[in-house]
């Protein structure tokens, strides 16, 4: 069996970081052959074509074919997995509405092309920011494709949160579990440690041993550090997160396809869970079961956590209303 994977913005840095790991089997496993379709804007084609030449030179046994194109219909033909990486970044002087409108011109047509050309069971992961609302736009434009097939990447935020918690507690990151992200992939996101465990022990107990004021540490250090980690990386390395974003994308898609044994985080369509308005693409604690994301139910956020979830959801509502005002959803 061969899986067709479409990557948009494939000539960019995140796309480049993704390509070779996918070809090596990190995404779907060592037995699954892949066919790559690289979609770029005309001015990005040369970069994508160069990456395609390197893929040839890698002599990857799982890679059956690579095609580079600037035509969305061609790129999404028969697509099983779509990784929507390319997006318009916020430029100087751009207001939020300008950014949403610019990205609607990208993700709306891509949603249409997915509906018209992709495989019936296509799964779509939006990486390009603002990821949640870009996913909403793509889903709204993909007539006939269930909204559940469109997701936004918040796994990078979760990975950052788990890593920061591990550092704070002096524990291996592999021991840290159940640190989901609620809300928007933005500075309002809420990394939730209330159900976290470290080597099977409640993280709350370990944090209480380490910090006199756990809530103060969460508010002043942990939550801002996770939310602003992208800006910190830009300041330090001079450009945005690349390898970690690609790694999180692989984590997200691999879990979606192969399933999870515990909670993780993903931006998925709401059907009213936890009071989140219907139709928003919101990050929740989720499990992947039989190839479908399922929101973890039965959690009871306390007032402190709920206020932060509500603030992030309110931002998502504002973004949706801004897009609606443009006649896009």
C-alpha positions in Angstrom: 0.0 0.0 0.0 1.2 3.5 -0.8 0.0 6.7 1.0 -0.2 9.9 -1.0 0.9 12.9 1.2 0.5 16.5 0.0 2.6 19.1 1.7 1.9 22.8 1.0 4.7 25.4 1.4 7.0 22.5 0.7 9.9 24.7 -0.3 9.9 26.4 3.1 11.9 25.5 6.1 9.3 23.4 7.9 8.4 21.6 4.7 12.0 20.9 4.1 12.4 19.5 7.7 9.4 17.3 7.2 10.2 15.8 3.8 13.2 13.6 4.7 11.7 12.3 7.9 8.5 11.3 6.1 10.6 9.6 3.3 12.6 7.8 6.0 9.4 6.3 7.5 9.1 8.4 10.7 5.6 9.4 9.9 3.8 6.2 9.0 6.4 3.5 9.9 9.0 1.3 8.1 6.5 -0.7 6.1 4.4 2.1 4.5 5.4 3.4 1.1 4.7 7.1 0.4 4.1 9.3 -2.6 4.8 13.0 -2.0 3.1 15.9 -3.7 4.8 19.2 -3.0 2.7 22.3 -3.5 4.3 25.7 -3.7 3.5 29.2 -5.0 5.3 29.9 -8.3 8.2 31.8 -6.6 8.8 28.9 -4.3 8.9 26.2 -7.0 12.7 26.2 -7.4 13.2 25.6 -3.7 10.7 22.7 -3.7 12.3 21.3 -6.9 15.7 21.3 -5.2 14.3 19.5 -2.2 12.8 16.9 -4.6 16.3 16.4 -6.2 17.7 15.8 -2.7 14.9 13.3 -2.0 16.0 11.4 -5.1 19.6 11.4 -3.9 18.5 10.1 -0.5 17.5 6.9 -2.2 14.8 6.3 0.3 13.3 2.8 -0.1 9.9 3.9 1.0 9.6 6.8 -1.4 7.8 5.8 -4.6 7.4 9.2 -6.2 7.7 13.0 -5.8 5.9 15.6 -7.8 6.3 19.4 -7.5 3.5 21.7 -8.6 1.9 25.1 -8.1 -1.5 23.7 -9.1 -3.7 22.8 -6.1 -5.9 20.3 -8.1 -2.8 18.4 -9.1 -1.2 18.5 -5.6 -4.3 17.1 -3.9 -5.3 14.5 -6.4 -5.8 11.2 -4.6 -4.3 12.8 -1.4 -4.7 10.7 1.8 -2.9 13.0 4.1 -2.6 16.8 3.6 -0.1 18.8 5.6 -1.0 22.5 5.1 2.2 24.2 6.1 2.4 27.2 3.9 0.7 30.3 5.2 1.0 34.1 4.9 3.0 35.4 7.9 2.0 38.6 9.6 3.8 41.5 8.0 4.6 45.0 9.3 1.4 47.0 9.9 -0.9 44.1 9.2 -4.0 44.0 11.4 -5.6 40.7 12.5 -8.3 41.1 9.9 -5.7 41.6 7.2 -3.9 38.5 8.2 -7.1 36.4 8.2 -8.1 37.7 4.8 -4.7 37.0 3.3 -4.8 33.4 4.7 -8.4 32.9 3.6 -7.1 33.4 0.0 -4.8 30.5 0.6 -6.8 28.0 2.7 -10.2 28.6 1.1 -9.1 27.5 -2.3 -7.1 24.6 -0.8 -10.2 23.4 1.0 -12.1 23.5 -2.4 -9.3 21.6 -4.1 -9.2 19.0 -1.3 -13.0 18.4 -1.6 -12.7 18.0 -5.4 -9.6 15.9 -5.6 -8.5 14.2 -2.4 -9.2 10.6 -1.5 -12.5 9.9 0.3 -10.8 9.4 3.7 -8.4 12.4 3.5 -7.0 13.7 6.8 -5.9 17.3 6.9 -3.5 18.9 9.4 -3.1 22.7 9.4 0.3 23.9 10.5 0.4 27.4 9.0 -0.8 30.1 11.5 -3.3 31.2 12.6 -3.7 27.4 12.5 -7.1 27.0 14.2 -8.9 29.6 12.0 -7.0 28.6 8.9 -8.3 25.0 9.5 -11.8 26.5 10.0 -11.6 28.3 6.7 -10.4 25.2 4.9 -13.0 23.0 6.4 -15.8 25.5 5.5 -14.6 25.6 1.9 -14.4 21.8 1.5 -18.0 21.0 0.7 -18.8 17.3 1.4 -15.7 16.6 3.5 -16.6 16.1 7.2 -15.2 18.9 9.4 -13.7 16.2 11.6 -11.2 15.5 8.9 -9.6 19.0 9.5 -7.3 19.6 12.4 -5.0 22.3 13.7 -1.6 21.6 15.1 -1.3 22.2 18.9 1.1 19.3 19.5 4.0 21.7 19.4 2.6 23.6 22.3 2.0 20.3 24.2 5.5 19.2 23.5 6.9 22.5 24.8 4.7 22.2 27.9 5.8 18.7 28.7 9.5 19.7 28.2 9.2 22.7 30.5 7.5 20.7 33.2 10.1 18.0 32.9 12.9 20.6 33.3 11.2 22.2 36.3 10.9 18.8 38.0 14.2 17.4 36.9 12.5 14.5 35.2 12.9 12.8 31.8 10.3 14.2 29.4 9.3 10.7 28.6 7.9 10.4 32.2 5.6 13.4 31.7 2.1 12.7 30.5 -1.3 14.3 30.2 -0.4 18.0 29.7 -3.0 19.0 27.2 -3.5 22.3 25.5 -6.9 24.0 25.5 -8.0 26.7 23.1 -6.2 28.6 20.4 -2.6 28.1 19.1 -1.7 31.6 20.2 -0.5 33.4 23.3 -3.9 32.8 24.9 -3.5 29.0 24.9 -3.8 27.2 28.2 -1.3 24.3 28.9 -3.1 22.4 31.7 -1.1 20.5 34.3 -4.0 19.6 36.6 -4.1 16.0 35.4 -0.4 15.7 34.5 1.6 12.8 35.8 5.4 12.3 36.2 6.4 8.7 36.3 2.9 7.8 37.2 2.8 10.3 40.1 0.5 13.3 40.1 2.6 16.3 38.9 0.7 18.5 41.4 2.5 16.6 44.3 5.9 17.0 42.7 5.3 20.7 42.0 4.2 21.3 45.5 7.5 19.9 46.8 9.4 22.1 44.4 7.6 25.5 44.6 6.1 27.2 47.6 3.4 28.9 45.4 2.6 26.5 42.5 -0.2 28.7 41.1 2.2 31.7 41.1 4.8 29.6 39.2 2.3 28.5 36.7 1.0 32.1 36.1 4.3 33.9 36.1 6.7 31.3 34.5 5.2 28.1 33.1 2.2 29.3 31.1 4.0 32.4 29.6 7.1 30.4 28.8 5.1 27.8 26.8 2.8 30.4 25.1 5.8 32.6 24.1 8.3 29.9 23.3 8.0 30.6 19.6 9.0 34.3 20.1 11.9 33.2 22.4 13.2 30.9 19.7 13.0 33.7 17.1 14.9 36.0 19.4 17.6 33.4 20.1 18.1 31.8 16.7 16.9 34.7 14.5 14.1 32.7 12.8 11.0 30.8 13.8 10.7 27.2 15.0 11.4 24.7 12.3 12.6 21.3 13.4 10.4 21.3 16.5 7.3 22.3 14.4 8.1 19.5 11.9 8.6 17.0 14.7 5.2 18.0 16.3 3.5 17.6 12.9 4.9 14.1 12.6 3.8 13.3 16.2 0.2 14.5 15.4 -0.3 12.7 12.2 1.3 9.5 13.3 -0.9 9.4 16.4 -4.0 10.2 14.3 -3.3 7.4 11.9 -2.0 4.8 14.3 -3.8 5.7 17.5 -2.8 6.8 21.0 -2.4 5.0 24.4 -3.1 8.2 26.4 -4.1 11.8 26.0 -2.6 14.3 23.6 -3.6 17.6 22.2 -5.2 18.6 18.8 -7.3 21.4 17.4 -10.5 19.6 16.4 -14.0 20.7 15.6 -16.2 21.3 18.6 -19.7 19.9 19.0 -20.2 21.9 22.2 -17.9 19.9 24.4 -16.9 21.9 27.6 -19.0 24.8 26.5 -17.0 25.5 23.4 -19.3 26.8 20.6 -20.2 24.4 17.9 -18.0 24.5 14.8 -14.9 26.1 16.3 -11.6 24.4 15.7 -10.4 24.3 19.3 -7.6 22.4 21.0 -8.8 19.8 23.5 -7.3 16.9 25.3 -7.9 14.1 22.8 -7.3 10.4 22.1 -7.0 8.8 18.7 -9.1 5.7 18.4 -9.6 3.8 15.1 -8.2 6.7 13.1 -10.5 9.3 14.7 -9.8 12.0 17.3 -12.1 11.7 20.3 -12.2 14.5 22.9 -11.6 13.3 26.4 -14.8 13.7 28.4 -15.6 14.0 32.1 -12.9 16.5 33.0 -13.9 19.3 35.4 -11.6 22.3 35.1 -11.6 24.5 38.2 -12.5 28.2 38.1 -8.9 29.2 37.6 -8.4 26.9 34.6 -11.8 27.6 33.2 -11.2 31.3 33.1 -8.1 30.7 30.9 -9.9 28.2 28.7 -12.7 30.8 28.2 -10.3 33.5 27.3 -8.7 31.4 24.6 -12.0 30.2 23.2 -13.2 33.9 23.2 -10.3 34.7 20.9 -11.3 31.9 18.6 -14.8 33.3 18.4 -13.4 36.7 17.6 -11.3 35.2 14.8 -14.4 33.3 13.4 -16.5 36.5 13.5 -13.7 38.4 11.7 -13.7 35.7 9.0 -17.5 35.7 8.8 -17.4 39.5 8.3 -15.3 38.8 5.2 -17.9 36.3 4.0 -15.5 33.4 4.3 -17.3 30.9 6.6 
